[in-house]
Amino acid sequence: MALFCPATVLLATPSPLTWADTVATWAAGDVATVSAQVSGERVAVVLHGPAVDGAEAARLAEALGVAVETLPALRTGALVEVADRYRGECVLALAGPGEIAPVVGEEPAGEGVVARLEVDEDGITRLPWPRRS
């Protein structure tokens, strides 16, 4: 049983065409796509691991008017720690090549926000995305 309010984690990935040497970079179109997709959310922070270019993550965070944080890796344990810090809030996690499947069990097709998760100390639950009104 969860002892704290879960955090919502939106997982986003750029277009596969912007993966250079397995580091994900975010083209202007990727930033615009993700910004539009999360426009109805109250994103508290943009997160990224080593598979995502930090400067690109900072550009997206700036576009959303929030801070950016680096994770040692985009893994289940790291997301549970983030959920503990951002209880009841929404965070946007930028994923690079191969980082989404270990968290949600599959590599979703598409680009931009590809998964919505509820994360607490009990683990991760995948929610419908796009969010239903």
C-alpha angles and dihedrals in degrees: 000000000000115000096192136045110268124245122229113233120195112200115209134181131188126236110292087236089071095056103109116182088343093300111117116229123188117229119206089260091055091051091049092047095051093042089055093045093054097040092111093049129084098230111194099188143355114234129195138173131212093283091068125069107250094215090055091049088051090053091054092046090051091050089053094042095238139112125267126226132190121226122203086232137344097250137133094261093050091049091051089053090049090049089055091054094043101041112178093001135108121244130186114222118195113213130200130206112318096000100108101055095062090053102043102020098250140049103248118220120243137039136265116037105001103166141026116207136186108213130190137141090285091062140256130325120190114226129196116280132226088046114248117232 
